[in-house]
Each structure stands twice: as structure tokens, then as C-alpha cells.
Amino acid sequence: MKNDSDLFFSCSLIEYIGRQCKLQRKQVIEYLGREYLKRIYKYAGTLHCEPIQKVADDYIEMRKIPVGDFDNIKACKYEVPDYWAIGEVYERLIEDVSGDDIIETLIEVYNSWISDAISNFNSDFYYQSREYIFKCYQQGELL
């Protein structure tokens, strides 16, 4: 279990953009595209020196990411976890799943069923243990 701060920043940025643009996180992945995801991950150590709001705005503008209608923040009946907390959930899962290519694994995780489960802030799934979330991912369902 390693702690990849570049992956953590990348996942937190994806979450932030998703909230700003009201998009499912897999849609953010699609709009950013593989090359920009690689770029974000590669330069995360530098990008994190800027406010995440500015970095998000830059990528939203660069990639012309539209505003959608997915608003899991408004739909949340309870305390909303911050984008750093959700970034950490994704970071840990991607590390646990990871093969040779971290970006490929990131794309795979965000495009899987588990992304919807993590984005459902009216459930307790996103704050379950790292091990439980990974086992659910492996099994393809909530256990």
C-alpha cells in the first residue's frame, strides 16, 4: 500500500472538475482524455502548487468541458465529503487495483460501476475501509 501523492492530486482534481461542471466522474475522464490525464499525473507535483480551483478552471477551459446536470452535491441529504476525501478514496482503490499502467487503471476504475457507488453521498460506501472497497470492486458488487 503506497501513498501516491500525484495520483491523490489527480483524483481530487477529477472530483473537483466533476462537481464544478456537474458531470459524472467517468464523463470528466472522457472529456480530459488519456493524454491530458497522463499530463495531469506527470505534472501533479507542480500543479498542486496552484489552487486546485485555478488548475480545474484551466483544464475546463483547455478541454472545453461543458456543464451537465449530474449534481450529487445538491442531492446529498447529509454532510458532503470534500473533494480531497473522495480523491483519496479513488487514489487508494486505484493503487490497490493497479497494474503496470496507472493511467489505464485510473480510466478503468472511473469507468466501472464503483464510481457511481463512490459518488452516492447518501450511502456510507465512500467512507468504508480501503479493503472493503477493493473487495467490492473485485467482486463487481457491494458485499
N, C-alpha and C positions, 0 to 999 in steps of 0.2 A: 504494500500500500504506500504509494508515494504521494507527495503533495506537489502537484504541478501548478505553480502559480500562473504560468502563461495560459494553461488550459482553464484555470479558475477565472481569470480575467475574460477570456474569450467567451466562456459560457455565461458569465454575468452580463457581458455586452449584448449577447444574443437575447437574453431575458429582458434587458433594458429596452432594446430596439422593439421587441415584441410588444412590450407594454406601451411604448410611445406610439407605435403605429397600429396598435390593436390587431395584431396578427398572431396566428398560432405560431409556435416556435419553429415548426417544420417549414412554415412559409418564409420565415426570416432566413432560414438556412438556404432555401431555394432562391430567394432574392439576392442574397450575398454571393452565392455560388462558391464552388470549390476553391477557385484561385484566390478569391478575397478572404475566404476562411483561412486558407494557408497563410496569407499575408497578415491577417489579424493575429493568428497564433505565433507566427515568426517574430512579429514586432511588438507583441504584448508587453514585453519588458519596458519598452519605450512609451507605448500608447498609454500605459497605466499612469504615467506622469501627468497626463492631462485629465481634467474632469471627465468622467465617463459620459456625461451629458454632451460634451463637445465632441468626443470621439463618436458617439452614436449619431449625432447630427451630421457629422462629416460623412459617415458611411451611408446614412439615409439619403443624403443628397447625392453622393457619388453613384450609388446604385439605384437611385430613383425609386426608393421603396415607398409604396403607396400606403395610405391609411385604410385599414379594413374595418371589420365590425366585431372582431373577437375581443371581448372585454371581460377577462376573468377577474379583474380587479373590482369592477363595478358589481359583478355577480357574487363576489365574496361576502358571506354573511359574518365572517369572523375577522380577526386581525390578519392583515395581509402580510405575508412574509416579504422581506425586501429582496431586491434583485440579486444581491450578494449571496443571500441564503440559498436561493434557488440555483444560482450559478454553482455553488458548492455541491448541491445535490447532483447536478449533471456532471461536474468535474469528477466526483468520486465514482459515479457509475461508469463513466467513460474510461477512467483509469482501470476499473475492475474488469471491464469488457475488453479493453484494448488489445489489439493485435500489433502488427508491425507499423501500421499507419494510423496515427492518432486522428487525423482529419477524416479519414474514411470511417473510423469508429464513431466519431462525433456525428457525422452525417447519418450513419446507421441508427444511432440511438435517438436522435431528434426526429427521425422519420418512422420510428416504431410506435407501437401502441402506448408505450410507457410515458411518452411525452405528454399525452393527454391526461394521464393519471397524475403526473407531477404538476401539471397546470391547473388541476382541480383543487383550488384552495379551500373548498368546502368539505374536503376529506382530510384525513390525517396522513395520507400516504407520503407526502413530500417530507415529513419530518420523522418518518420511520428510520430504523437503523440502516446503515450502509449495506450491511449483509442481507437484510430482508429485501431491500430494493433490488439488489443484484440477483437474488434468488428468484424474485418475481420476474425480472427481465429474462433470466434463463428459461423459466417455465412458460413464459408468454402469457401470464395471467397473474392477477392478485391472488395471493395464497391465504 
